[in-house]
Amino acid sequence: MDATKDRIGEYYLKEAGWADGWAVVADPAKFAERFNLIVRGAYRPVTVDDIRSMMKCGLIGRCGFFDRSDLQTVRGILQYERLRERTAE
C-alpha cells in the first residue's frame, strides 16, 4: 500500500489504486498472490487451495470475483486461526 502525507503532515493510505483492481480479480491464484503481497505479516500466507475452499463454502467470491470485503474476510479468518492455535496451547 502506498502511504502519503496530507496537508497537515498526517500519513494516510492511498487505497483507491489497489482497491479498484480487486473488482476485476476473478482468479483464485491471483487473489492469493495479491493477498500475500498486501497483507504482509499475516498469521500465515494463504494458498490457492485456501482461497478455493473459502469460495466453495461461500465465504468469499460470491459475486464471481474478489473485492476488498473478501480481503478483509480472509484476514479475519487468519486471525481466528491464530487465536484458536494460541488458546489450544
Secondary structure, DSSP 4 states (H G I P E B T S, - for coil): -EEEE-TTS-EEEE-HHHHHHHTTB--HHHHHHHHHHHSTT-SS---HHHHHHHHHTTSS-TTSSB-HHHHHHHHHHHHHHHHHHHHH-
